[in-house]
Amino acid sequence: MATAEPTAFQTVNPATGEAGTTRARLTGTELEAVLDAVTASHTTWATTPLARRCEILRRVAELYRDRRELLAGLVVTEVGKPVTQALGEVDLCADIYDYYADNAPALLADREIPVLSGGGRALLRKNPLGTLLGIMPWNFPYYQIARFAAPNLAAGNCLLLKPAPQCPDSAAAVEALFIEAGLPTHTYATVFAGHDQIESLIAHPGVRGVSFTGSSRGGSAVAELAGRRLKKVVLELGGSDPFLVLDVGDLSPVVFAGVAARLENNGQSCNAAKRFIVLDHLYEEFLAKLTTAMAAITPGDPRLYSTQLGPLSSLAAAHRLQEQIAVAVHDGATLHLGGPRDGSFIPPTVLTDITTHNRAHHEEFFGPVALVYRARDEEHALSLANDTPFGLGSYIFTDDPDQARRTADRLDAGMVFVNGVGLEGPELPFGGTKNSGFGRELGPLGIDEFVNVKVIRIAAAPAVPTARNA
C-alpha cells in the first residue's frame, strides 16, 4: 500500500496534538484467528431469518441515536470534525440502518422473470456471498462503515472491518454497538491490521469481496490484490467535484451553498464541491461574494457548536495541503484568499487563474480550498467540469430546468445534484466513475453489490434434453 505503515492505531487530537488511545496491531496469529472465526460464522448468519437481521439493524439505529453525543465526541477528538457535523454524521448513520431494516425485505425479494418458451417459471434470488472485508478511511468514521455494513449485514454477509489508523475508538464503539444490538459474535469484527497485512486478508479463502474507500492510488493497489484472487471489489475513491454556476439570477444562495459544500468536514470530503466553474457574466460577482463569505469563517475549536471549520485530520495532512497550495501558486494560480498554516489549522483559501497546465487542475485538494474557474459559455463549463481524472459527484446551479437536464446528462460523474448541496440520503446510491472508483453504496444498488444473483428455472414438466441444452 502507498501510505506509511502504522506501528499502532492511535488517536492524536489534530486540534491540540494530544495523544490518546493506542491499540496494537494484530499479530499474524491473532489475525488468522479472527479471520477463521468470522468466515466460519457465515452459514449461521446467512441462514438467520431476514426479519431477525432487520430487527438487529433497527436496534443499531436506536443505539446510534441514544449515544449520539458520546459517538460524536469520539470523532471530534480523532479527526477534528466540528461537533455539529459529527452529530449529523451519527444521525445519518441511524437513518441508513433504519433504511435497510425497513427496505431489505423488498430489495432482497425474489424477482420473477417471464420465460419465453417451455412454460414453467424463472426467478432471480439474491444470496449472500460470504465474508467481506471493508477497508475504511478516517474522514467519516461512522458514515463509511454504515454504508458498507448496513446493506451487507441485511443481505446476510459477515464483515471484517479495517479502520483507519487514527480512528481506533470510533471503530471499537461501532463494534460494541453491534454486539449490544444483538449481532451474533464473529458476524462482524474490527481488525486492527497494518497495510502489509492487507494482502493476507484479501487472499484468505473465506473472504469473498472487498470494499475500499480512500485514495485512487490505494484503491488501485487493493483492486490489483483482489483481482489476482478473482474477488469482487467496490471502490469509493477521491473526487474533484465541479460546482457549475450557470444561468442564475440571485447569486447569494448559490454562494451560501457553495461555501457549505466546500467546507463540510473541514473540506475533507471526497464529494465536496472543489472546482467552482462560473459563466463569464457572473464570474466577477460570484468570486467577490465567495471570497467574502469564505473570509468570514475562522478555523476554531471543533468542540464548540459555533465552529464551522476545524483542523485538518492531522499535522501531516495540513502540511501536504499547504505544499499543494504553494505549488499551485508557483505554477501560475492567483491566491485571492488564504493564510499561513497554524498547526493542523488551514484558513479558507481561494485560488483562480488555474490553467490546464497547472498541476492543481488535475489534483484533489483535500481541505478548505476553492478553485474558481471562468467559463465562456455552457459548453466551456462542461468541458472544464469533465476535464479531470475524477468522476464522483457534481453540482449544477441554474434557474433554467432545460439547462439543468442537458448539463446533468453530459456530466461525467456518478452523481449530479441540481440546485442543492447535502442532498445525499440512505435511499440514493453513492459512487463514481473514472479514478473515483466503481460500484455503488447505499440505496437499492448498494445491497446488490455483494450478493450472488442466482437464476432459478423451474420447468413446467420434466425437461427433455435437446441439442441446445444437452
C-alpha positions as CSV (number, residue, x, y, z in Angstrom):
1,M,0.0,0.0,0.0
2,A,1.1,3.6,-0.6
3,T,1.0,5.3,2.7
4,A,3.4,4.9,5.7
5,E,3.0,1.8,7.7
6,P,1.5,2.5,11.2
7,T,3.0,0.6,14.1
8,A,-0.2,1.0,16.0
9,F,-3.7,2.5,15.8
10,Q,-3.5,5.7,17.8
11,T,-5.8,8.7,18.4
12,V,-4.0,12.1,18.1
13,N,-6.3,15.1,18.5
14,P,-5.5,17.3,15.5
15,A,-6.7,20.4,17.3
16,T,-4.3,20.0,20.2
17,G,-1.7,17.4,19.2
18,E,-2.6,15.5,22.3
19,A,-2.1,11.7,22.0
20,G,-4.9,9.4,23.2
21,T,-5.9,5.8,22.8
22,T,-3.3,3.4,21.4
23,R,-4.3,-0.1,20.1
24,A,-1.6,-2.5,19.0
25,R,-1.8,-4.1,15.5
26,L,-2.9,-7.7,15.5
27,T,-0.2,-10.3,15.2
28,G,-0.3,-12.7,12.3
29,T,-1.6,-15.4,14.6
30,E,-4.3,-13.1,16.0
31,L,-5.4,-12.0,12.6
32,E,-5.7,-15.6,11.4
33,A,-7.8,-16.5,14.4
34,V,-10.2,-13.6,13.7
35,L,-10.4,-14.5,10.0
36,D,-11.2,-18.1,10.7
37,A,-13.8,-17.2,13.3
38,V,-15.7,-14.8,11.1
39,T,-15.6,-16.9,8.0
40,A,-16.8,-19.9,10.0
41,S,-19.9,-17.8,11.1
42,H,-21.1,-17.2,7.6
43,T,-23.6,-20.0,7.3
44,T,-25.2,-19.2,10.6
45,W,-25.7,-15.5,9.8
46,A,-26.7,-16.2,6.2
47,T,-29.5,-18.6,7.4
48,T,-30.7,-16.2,10.2
49,P,-34.2,-15.1,9.2
50,L,-34.2,-11.8,7.4
51,A,-36.7,-10.4,9.8
52,R,-34.2,-11.0,12.7
53,R,-31.4,-9.4,10.7
54,C,-33.6,-6.4,10.1
55,E,-34.6,-6.3,13.8
56,I,-30.9,-6.1,14.8
57,L,-30.3,-3.3,12.3
58,R,-33.2,-1.3,13.7
59,R,-31.8,-1.7,17.2
60,V,-28.4,-0.4,15.9
61,A,-30.2,2.7,14.7
62,E,-31.8,3.2,18.1
63,L,-28.4,2.9,19.8
64,Y,-26.8,5.4,17.4
65,R,-29.5,7.9,18.4
66,D,-29.3,7.1,22.1
67,R,-25.4,7.5,22.1
68,R,-25.2,10.4,19.6
69,E,-23.3,12.8,21.9
70,L,-20.8,10.2,23.0
71,L,-20.2,8.9,19.5
72,A,-19.8,12.4,18.1
73,G,-17.3,13.3,20.7
74,L,-15.0,10.4,19.7
75,V,-14.7,11.7,16.1
76,V,-14.3,15.3,17.2
77,T,-11.2,14.1,19.1
78,E,-10.0,11.6,16.4
79,V,-10.2,13.8,13.3
80,G,-11.2,17.3,14.4
81,K,-14.7,17.2,12.9
82,P,-16.8,20.1,14.2
83,V,-19.2,18.8,16.7
84,T,-22.4,19.8,14.9
85,Q,-21.2,17.9,11.8
86,A,-20.2,14.9,13.9
87,L,-23.7,14.8,15.4
88,G,-25.1,15.0,11.9
89,E,-23.0,12.1,10.8
90,V,-24.2,10.0,13.7
91,D,-27.8,10.8,12.8
92,L,-27.3,10.0,9.1
93,C,-25.9,6.6,10.1
94,A,-29.0,5.8,12.2
95,D,-31.1,6.7,9.1
96,I,-29.1,4.3,7.0
97,Y,-29.5,1.4,9.4
98,D,-33.3,2.1,9.5
99,Y,-33.5,2.3,5.7
100,Y,-32.1,-1.2,5.3
101,A,-34.1,-2.5,8.2
102,D,-37.3,-1.2,6.5
103,N,-36.5,-2.0,2.9
104,A,-34.2,-5.1,2.8
105,P,-37.2,-7.5,2.5
106,A,-38.3,-5.8,-0.7
107,L,-34.8,-5.2,-2.0
108,L,-33.8,-8.9,-1.5
109,A,-37.1,-10.4,-2.6
110,D,-37.2,-12.9,-5.5
111,R,-37.8,-11.3,-8.9
112,E,-39.8,-13.3,-11.4
113,I,-38.5,-13.4,-15.0
114,P,-41.1,-14.1,-17.7
115,V,-40.0,-17.2,-19.6
116,L,-40.1,-17.1,-23.4
117,S,-40.6,-20.8,-24.1
118,G,-41.2,-24.1,-22.5
119,G,-43.5,-22.9,-19.8
120,G,-42.7,-23.1,-16.1
121,R,-41.2,-20.2,-14.1
122,A,-37.9,-18.4,-13.7
123,L,-36.7,-16.2,-10.9
124,L,-33.7,-14.3,-9.6
125,R,-32.7,-15.0,-6.0
126,K,-30.2,-12.9,-4.1
127,N,-27.9,-15.0,-1.8
128,P,-25.1,-13.5,0.4
129,L,-21.6,-14.0,-0.9
130,G,-20.0,-14.8,2.5
131,T,-17.4,-12.8,4.4
132,L,-16.4,-9.3,3.2
133,L,-13.5,-7.1,4.0
134,G,-14.1,-3.3,4.4
135,I,-11.1,-1.0,4.4
136,M,-12.2,2.3,5.8
137,P,-10.8,5.9,5.7
138,W,-10.7,8.4,8.5
139,N,-12.8,11.3,7.3
140,F,-16.3,9.8,8.0
141,P,-15.6,7.1,10.6
142,Y,-19.2,6.2,11.2
143,Y,-20.8,7.0,7.8
144,Q,-18.3,5.0,5.8
145,I,-18.9,2.0,8.0
146,A,-22.7,2.3,7.8
147,R,-22.6,2.5,4.0
148,F,-20.7,-0.8,4.0
149,A,-22.2,-2.6,7.0
150,A,-25.9,-1.9,6.8
151,P,-26.7,-3.4,3.4
152,N,-24.3,-6.3,3.7
153,L,-25.4,-7.3,7.2
154,A,-29.0,-7.2,5.9
155,A,-28.0,-9.3,2.9
156,G,-26.5,-12.0,5.3
157,N,-22.8,-11.3,4.8
158,C,-20.3,-11.4,7.6
159,L,-17.9,-8.5,7.8
160,L,-14.3,-7.7,8.7
161,L,-13.7,-4.0,9.2
162,K,-10.2,-2.5,9.0
163,P,-10.4,1.1,10.3
164,A,-8.1,4.0,9.6
165,P,-5.1,4.1,11.9
166,Q,-6.3,7.3,13.7
167,C,-9.8,6.0,14.4
168,P,-9.4,3.2,16.9
169,D,-12.0,4.5,19.4
170,S,-14.8,5.1,16.9
171,A,-14.2,1.7,15.2
172,A,-14.4,-0.1,18.6
173,A,-17.5,1.8,19.5
174,V,-19.3,0.7,16.3
175,E,-18.5,-3.0,17.0
176,A,-19.7,-2.6,20.6
177,L,-23.0,-1.2,19.3
178,F,-23.5,-4.1,17.0
179,I,-22.9,-6.6,19.8
180,E,-25.2,-4.7,22.1
181,A,-27.9,-4.7,19.4
182,G,-27.8,-8.5,19.3
183,L,-25.5,-9.2,16.4
184,P,-24.0,-12.7,16.9
185,T,-20.4,-13.0,17.9
186,H,-18.0,-13.2,15.0
187,T,-20.5,-11.9,12.5
188,Y,-18.7,-8.6,12.5
189,A,-15.1,-8.0,13.6
190,T,-12.8,-5.0,13.7
191,V,-9.3,-5.9,12.6
192,F,-6.5,-3.6,13.7
193,A,-4.3,-4.7,10.8
194,G,-1.4,-2.9,9.1
195,H,-1.1,-2.2,5.4
196,D,1.3,-5.1,5.0
197,Q,-1.4,-7.4,6.2
198,I,-4.0,-6.4,3.7
199,E,-2.8,-8.9,1.1
200,S,-3.2,-11.8,3.5
201,L,-6.7,-10.5,4.4
202,I,-7.7,-10.4,0.8
203,A,-6.1,-13.7,0.0
204,H,-7.9,-15.6,2.7
205,P,-10.1,-18.2,1.0
206,G,-13.1,-17.2,3.2
207,V,-13.1,-13.6,2.1
208,R,-15.3,-13.2,-0.9
209,G,-15.2,-9.5,-1.6
210,V,-13.6,-6.2,-0.7
211,S,-15.0,-2.7,-0.2
212,F,-12.3,0.1,-0.1
213,T,-12.8,3.8,0.5
214,G,-9.7,6.0,0.2
215,S,-7.3,7.4,-2.4
216,S,-7.2,6.4,-6.0
217,R,-3.7,5.1,-5.5
218,G,-4.8,2.9,-2.6
219,G,-7.8,1.7,-4.5
220,S,-5.7,0.7,-7.4
221,A,-3.5,-1.4,-5.1
222,V,-6.5,-3.1,-3.4
223,A,-8.1,-3.8,-6.8
224,E,-4.9,-5.4,-8.0
225,L,-4.7,-7.6,-5.0
226,A,-8.3,-8.7,-5.2
227,G,-8.1,-9.2,-9.0
228,R,-5.3,-11.8,-8.6
229,R,-7.8,-13.7,-6.4
230,L,-10.8,-13.1,-8.7
231,K,-12.7,-11.3,-5.8
232,K,-15.4,-8.7,-6.2
233,V,-14.3,-5.1,-5.3
234,V,-16.2,-1.9,-4.7
235,L,-14.1,1.3,-4.8
236,E,-15.1,4.7,-3.5
237,L,-12.1,6.9,-4.2
238,G,-11.2,10.6,-4.5
239,G,-13.0,13.4,-6.2
240,S,-12.6,16.9,-7.5
241,D,-16.3,17.7,-7.9
242,P,-17.3,20.6,-10.2
243,F,-19.8,23.2,-9.0
244,L,-21.3,24.8,-12.1
245,V,-22.8,28.2,-11.7
246,L,-24.9,28.7,-14.9
247,D,-27.9,30.8,-15.6
248,V,-28.9,32.0,-12.1
249,G,-30.4,35.4,-11.2
250,D,-29.6,35.5,-7.5
251,L,-26.0,34.5,-6.6
252,S,-26.4,34.9,-2.8
253,P,-28.0,31.5,-2.1
254,V,-25.6,29.9,-4.6
255,V,-22.6,31.2,-2.8
256,F,-24.0,30.1,0.6
257,A,-24.5,26.6,-0.8
258,G,-21.0,26.6,-2.4
259,V,-19.3,27.5,0.9
260,A,-21.2,24.8,2.7
261,A,-20.3,22.3,0.0
262,R,-16.6,23.2,0.1
263,L,-16.1,23.5,3.9
264,E,-18.1,20.5,5.1
265,N,-15.9,18.2,7.2
266,N,-13.2,20.8,7.2
267,G,-13.1,20.5,3.4
268,Q,-12.1,16.8,3.7
269,S,-15.0,15.1,1.8
270,C,-14.5,13.1,-1.4
271,N,-17.6,14.6,-2.9
272,A,-17.1,18.1,-1.7
273,A,-17.5,20.9,-4.2
274,K,-13.9,21.7,-5.1
275,R,-13.9,23.4,-8.5
276,F,-16.3,26.3,-9.0
277,I,-16.9,26.8,-12.7
278,V,-18.8,30.1,-13.3
279,L,-20.2,31.6,-16.5
280,D,-18.3,34.7,-17.6
281,H,-21.1,37.2,-17.0
282,L,-21.4,36.0,-13.3
283,Y,-17.8,35.3,-12.6
284,E,-16.6,38.6,-11.0
285,E,-19.7,38.9,-8.8
286,F,-19.5,35.3,-7.7
287,L,-15.8,35.4,-7.0
288,A,-16.2,38.5,-4.8
289,K,-19.1,37.1,-2.9
290,L,-17.4,33.7,-2.4
291,T,-14.2,35.3,-1.2
292,T,-16.1,37.5,1.2
293,A,-18.1,34.5,2.6
294,M,-15.0,32.3,2.9
295,A,-13.0,35.0,4.6
296,A,-15.7,35.4,7.3
297,I,-15.1,31.8,8.5
298,T,-12.3,31.4,11.0
299,P,-11.0,28.0,12.0
300,G,-11.8,27.2,15.6
301,D,-12.2,24.6,18.3
302,P,-14.2,21.7,16.9
303,R,-15.8,21.0,20.3
304,L,-17.7,24.3,20.1
305,Y,-21.1,24.4,18.5
306,S,-20.3,27.7,16.9
307,T,-17.3,26.3,14.9
308,Q,-17.8,25.9,11.2
309,L,-14.3,24.9,10.3
310,G,-11.9,22.9,12.4
311,P,-8.4,21.5,11.9
312,L,-7.4,19.1,9.2
313,S,-7.2,15.5,10.3
314,S,-3.5,15.6,11.1
315,L,-0.5,17.8,11.0
316,A,0.8,15.7,8.1
317,A,-2.4,16.4,6.1
318,A,-2.2,20.1,6.8
319,H,1.4,20.2,5.7
320,R,0.6,18.3,2.4
321,L,-2.2,20.8,1.7
322,Q,0.0,23.8,2.4
323,E,2.6,22.5,0.0
324,Q,-0.1,21.8,-2.6
325,I,-1.3,25.4,-2.4
326,A,2.2,26.7,-2.8
327,V,2.8,24.6,-5.8
328,A,-0.4,25.8,-7.4
329,V,0.6,29.4,-6.9
330,H,4.1,28.7,-8.2
331,D,2.5,27.2,-11.4
332,G,0.6,30.4,-12.0
333,A,-2.6,30.3,-9.9
334,T,-3.6,33.5,-8.2
335,L,-4.2,33.4,-4.4
336,H,-7.3,35.5,-3.7
337,L,-7.7,34.4,-0.1
338,G,-5.5,32.3,2.3
339,G,-3.0,32.5,5.0
340,P,-0.3,30.6,6.9
341,R,-0.9,27.2,8.5
342,D,-1.3,27.1,12.3
343,G,-0.6,23.6,13.3
344,S,-3.3,21.5,11.7
345,F,-5.5,24.5,11.0
346,I,-5.6,26.0,7.5
347,P,-7.7,29.0,6.8
348,P,-10.2,29.1,3.9
349,T,-8.4,29.6,0.7
350,V,-9.5,30.7,-2.8
351,L,-7.4,30.2,-6.0
352,T,-8.1,31.4,-9.5
353,D,-6.3,31.6,-12.9
354,I,-5.7,27.8,-12.9
355,T,-4.8,26.7,-16.4
356,T,-4.9,23.1,-17.7
357,H,-1.1,23.1,-17.4
358,N,-1.2,23.7,-13.7
359,R,-0.9,20.6,-11.6
360,A,-3.7,21.9,-9.4
361,H,-6.1,21.4,-12.3
362,H,-5.8,17.7,-12.1
363,E,-5.4,17.2,-8.4
364,E,-7.8,16.8,-5.5
365,F,-7.5,19.5,-2.7
366,F,-8.5,17.8,0.5
367,G,-9.1,20.8,2.7
368,P,-10.8,24.2,2.7
369,V,-9.5,25.3,-0.7
370,A,-11.8,26.5,-3.5
371,L,-10.6,26.6,-7.1
372,V,-12.6,29.1,-9.2
373,Y,-12.8,29.0,-13.0
374,R,-14.2,31.4,-15.6
375,A,-16.3,29.7,-18.3
376,R,-17.0,31.4,-21.6
377,D,-20.3,29.6,-22.0
378,E,-22.2,26.4,-21.1
379,E,-20.2,24.3,-23.4
380,H,-16.9,25.6,-22.0
381,A,-18.2,25.0,-18.5
382,L,-19.0,21.3,-19.3
383,S,-15.6,20.9,-20.9
384,L,-13.8,22.2,-17.7
385,A,-16.1,20.1,-15.5
386,N,-15.2,16.9,-17.3
387,D,-11.5,17.7,-17.7
388,T,-10.5,15.8,-14.6
389,P,-9.3,12.3,-13.8
390,F,-12.1,12.0,-11.2
391,G,-15.8,11.5,-11.6
392,L,-17.5,11.2,-8.2
393,G,-20.1,14.0,-7.6
394,S,-21.1,17.3,-9.3
395,Y,-23.3,20.3,-8.7
396,I,-25.3,22.4,-11.1
397,F,-27.0,25.7,-10.2
398,T,-29.3,27.2,-12.7
399,D,-32.8,28.7,-13.0
400,D,-33.4,27.0,-16.3
401,P,-34.8,23.5,-16.0
402,D,-33.9,22.6,-19.5
403,Q,-30.3,23.7,-18.9
404,A,-30.2,21.6,-15.7
405,R,-31.4,18.5,-17.6
406,R,-29.0,18.7,-20.5
407,T,-25.9,19.6,-18.4
408,A,-26.7,16.9,-15.9
409,D,-26.9,14.4,-18.7
410,R,-23.4,15.4,-20.0
411,L,-21.5,15.5,-16.8
412,D,-19.1,12.5,-16.5
413,A,-19.8,11.7,-12.8
414,G,-21.5,9.2,-10.7
415,M,-23.8,11.8,-9.0
416,V,-25.3,15.1,-10.1
417,F,-27.0,17.4,-7.6
418,V,-29.1,20.3,-9.1
419,N,-29.7,23.5,-7.1
420,G,-28.8,22.0,-3.8
421,V,-26.0,20.5,-1.6
422,G,-26.1,18.0,1.1
423,L,-28.8,16.1,-0.7
424,E,-27.3,12.6,-0.2
425,G,-29.5,10.1,1.6
426,P,-29.7,6.4,2.5
427,E,-32.0,5.7,-0.4
428,L,-29.7,7.3,-3.0
429,P,-26.8,5.2,-4.5
430,F,-23.4,6.7,-3.8
431,G,-20.4,6.2,-6.1
432,G,-18.4,7.4,-9.1
433,T,-16.6,6.7,-12.3
434,K,-13.1,7.1,-13.7
435,N,-10.5,7.5,-10.9
436,S,-13.2,7.9,-8.4
437,G,-13.8,4.2,-8.5
438,F,-16.7,1.8,-9.4
439,G,-19.6,0.1,-7.7
440,R,-22.3,1.7,-5.6
441,E,-23.1,2.0,-1.9
442,L,-26.5,2.8,-0.4
443,G,-29.9,2.7,-1.9
444,P,-31.2,-0.3,-3.8
445,L,-27.9,-0.7,-5.7
446,G,-25.8,-0.9,-2.5
447,I,-27.4,-4.1,-1.3
448,D,-26.8,-5.8,-4.7
449,E,-23.0,-5.3,-4.9
450,F,-22.1,-8.4,-2.7
451,V,-24.8,-10.9,-3.4
452,N,-24.9,-13.8,-5.7
453,V,-27.8,-13.1,-8.1
454,K,-28.8,-16.7,-8.7
455,V,-31.1,-17.8,-11.6
456,I,-33.6,-20.5,-10.7
457,R,-35.6,-22.0,-13.6
458,I,-38.4,-24.3,-12.7
459,A,-39.7,-26.4,-15.6
460,A,-43.5,-27.0,-16.1
461,A,-42.7,-30.7,-16.6
462,P,-39.5,-32.8,-16.7
463,A,-37.4,-31.3,-19.4
464,V,-36.3,-33.3,-22.4
465,P,-32.6,-32.6,-23.3
466,T,-32.1,-31.0,-26.7
467,A,-29.0,-30.2,-28.7
468,R,-29.2,-26.7,-27.2
469,N,-29.1,-27.7,-23.5
470,A,-27.7,-31.3,-23.6
